[in-house]
Amino acid sequence: MSDRAILEVRGLRREFGGVVAVDGVDLVVREGETVSVIGPNGAGKTTLFNLISGLDQPDAGQICLDGRSIAGLPPEVLAARGLARTFQHGRVFGNLSVLDNVLIGAHTRQHAHRLRAPVVGMAAELLLALIQPPAWRAEQRRLRQEALEVLALFGDRLLPRADQPAYTLSYANRRRTEIARALALRPRILLLDEPTAGMNPTETPSCWSSSARSSSRG
């Protein structure tokens, strides 16, 4: 484990109509380190994650990723900088296959279709998806293989179901799919909001071990 801090939170505060949900939180996560945030329901754990991941804005305090302030940045920018998260209540795209759900997590690493001009970029992305030039096809093959490798971390829980729609999965496998989607981003830091909630004692270890294996491969 390195002494280098990936994530630093200093004096973070968030208040909702006079109710202080997060008050003066300090947090440091170093490279290769696993940090748990523990507290009862209503303690502000999810609010803290929302502040770090850009879904909410702090009233005070600093949030730094790799030494750069990220407070106030939108989630898509933070994802591009390597911050991924899951949610307390699992969120998957039920009508998409398990594999396609995971591929969505790799969107920040797609380059063959991307242009910097927002409006032109969207039109170009649609056109390239229709034409499918060689560079586009090569990138899609690479990302698909990477997504399958992520699914393989979960063994027979997900990989044999790669082409099945996500709505057919058990609750535990939907949670695993959400974690796999976050891992597909290849994050610098991964925020897991109660990732094993609702799982039984047999199901819980596989989620933790799969996330840990992916992190160790970096």
N, C-alpha and C positions, 0 to 999 in steps of 0.2 A: 504494500500500500504506500502510495506517495503522500508527502506532506502538502502537495499542491492542492489548494482549494478549488473545486469546480463550482460549487454554489455557496454563496455567502448571503445571509439574511441578517440585517441589523435593525433593531428597534421597530419591527414591523407592527403596524396598528391598523385595525379596520373596525369601524363603528357603524351600526345600523340603527338609526333612529334612537340613539341614546343607549343601545345595547352594544357593549364592547365585545366583539367576537374574537378578536386577536389583539393582544395588548403587549407591546414591547418584546416581541419574539426575536431571539437571536439564534441563528442556526448556521453551522458550517458543515459541508459535506466535502470530503477530500476524495481524490481519485482512488477508485478501488474500494471505497468504504460503503458500508450499508448502515443507514441511520433510520431508526424507527421513531415515529411520532406517536406517543401513547396518551390516551385520555378518554374519558367517558363520552357518551353521546352528548352532543351539544357543546363540546369543549372548544370547537373551532378548528378541528383538524382539516376538514374539507375546505373551509374558508381559507386556511393557510395555503393549501394546494391551489385553490383558485387564484389567489394573489400571485403565487410564484409562476403559475402557468399562463397568466395574462387574461384569465376569464373575469377577473375582478381587479379593481385598482385600489392600492393601499391609501389610507388617509395620511400615513407617515411611515418613514423608514426607507431602507435601501435593500434592493435585491440585485446581486451581481452574479453573472454567469461567466466563468473564466476571466474574472477581474473586470468585466464590463457591465455597467448598469443596464438592467433590463426592465426596471419598473416602468409600467405604462405601455410596454410594447404589446402588440396584439399576438394572439396564440400562434398564428401562421408564421410570424417572424421568429418567434421563439422555437417553433418546430424546426425551421430552417437552420437555427443555431444549435440544434441538437438537444432540445428539451422535449421529452415525450411523457405522457401521463395516461393513466387509466382512471375510471370513474367509480365512485362508490356503488352506483347502480349500473351494471354492465351495459355498454352501448355497442351493439353491432348492427350491421346493415342486414336485416333478416332475409331479404330477397336476393342478396348476393351470395355467391359461394364462399366457403371458408377461405379459399385461396385468394379470391378477389378482395375480401375484407382485409387480408394481410397485405396485399399489394397496395392498398390505399395508404398504408403506413409508410410506404417507400416513395410517396409523391414528391418529397423534398429532394430526392436524389435522382429525379428524372431531368435529363438535360437535352435529349435529342429534339424535343418539341418546344423548348422554352425560348421565348423572346422577351425582352425587357419591357417593351411597350405593352401596357395592360390590355387595351382593346384589341390591338393587332395580335398580341400573344394568344388571346383566347380563340380568335379566328384561325390563327396558324395552327394551334393545337388540334382543333377540329379537322382542319384540312389534312394535317399529317396523319391523324388517326384514320382518315378515309383512304389516303394514298398509301400509307405505310412504307416509306422509303427504307432502304437497307439499314441505315443508322438507327431508325426508329425500331425496326424489328429486332435488331441486335440488342438494343437496350431492353426491350420487353422480355426477350429470352433470358437475359442476365438477371433482371429483377425477379422474374418468375422462378428461376433456379434458387435465388437467394431466399425468396419467400418459402419455397419448399424446404429449404434447409432450416429455416426458423420453425416451421411446422414439425420438422423431425425432432426438434428439441423436446416436444411433448409426446413423442413416441406414438403408440397406437391410439392415443386420445384424439388426435387431430389429423395426422397425415393420411390415414385411410379415408377420412371424410373431406378431403381437400376440395372435391368437386360438388359436395352437397350444399344446399342452401343453408345459411346460418340459422334460420328459424327452426330447422329440424334438430338442432343440437340440444343436449341437456343444458341445464343452467350452468353447471360446472364447466362444460366445454365452451359455452359462450364466453365465460370469463377468461378461459384460456385463449380463445380467439382474440379477445380484446388485448390481452397481454402480448400475444404474438404480433398483432398489428403495431403495437407500440415498439416492440423490439425491431420490427422491420425498418424503422426509421434510423436504426443504428445510433441511438441517442448517446449524447455525452452524459446525460443524467436522466434517470427514469423515475417518475413519481407514481407509486402504486397506492391508490386510495382503497383501502380494505380489499385487497385483491382476492382473498379467500373467504370473504363473507358469504355465508350460505353453503359452504362446502363442508363435507363431513371429514373426520380425521384421516380417512384414507385418501381423499382427494387433495387435501391441502398440501402435503409435501411435494407433489409433482409440480405444482405451480411455482413454488419457491425454488426448487432445484432447476427447473427449466430457465427461469429468469437468471439465476446465478450462473448457469453454464454459459448463457449468451453473454452476460457481462464479462465473464472471465476471458471470453474469446475476443471481446472488445471490438 
